[in-house]
């Protein structure tokens, strides 16, 4: 069994961010009754087939782009993650910090970022999330870092999926507020580009 998973009453327990999911031999279940999305099930299946012992790691964290073969996927990765967070939370660092805490993120001390957070996506797969707010004409910047051995546990597509899930869950309150305050006749017009609409492709995973 993959490192970090355990059995309870014959079922496998999988910690996924701030959720404890169960595999009963046929399907993945959230004991809280929430849906487990097909994309998350795909990631969990791949993770369960991973190494039983810790993969060698130097302790270094790296960007998605630095992984071999990530080049063709990088633009889509940034468009589905960093850019949406930058647009949604520019000028709203404290709101983003609260949302990170709500999702189980550990706020880290830093002098180089306005916000520096560690998330545990799965055992052995931490994600470091950074955010610098817009300042002096410079736009907000968000980034994701992965431990250098992350590819031993998951492929690039799966790393992209868990980052997109995290993004969708971070921006969920933004989208709900955006929809609440939209004009009543918005549904009669084509949606305007913006973080509220961009986030509609990001279902809440956490």
Secondary structure, DSSP 8 states (H G I E B T S, - for coil): --TT-EEETTEEEEEETTEEEEE-SS-EEETTS----HHHHHHHHHHHTS-SS-----S-EEEGGGSTT-HHHHHHHHHHTHHHHHHHHTT-HHHHHHHHHHTT-EE---SS-SEEEEEEEETTEEEEEEEE--BTTB--EEEEEEETTGGGTS-HHHHHHHHHHHHHHHHHHHHHHHHHTS-GGGGGS---SSHHHHGGGS----
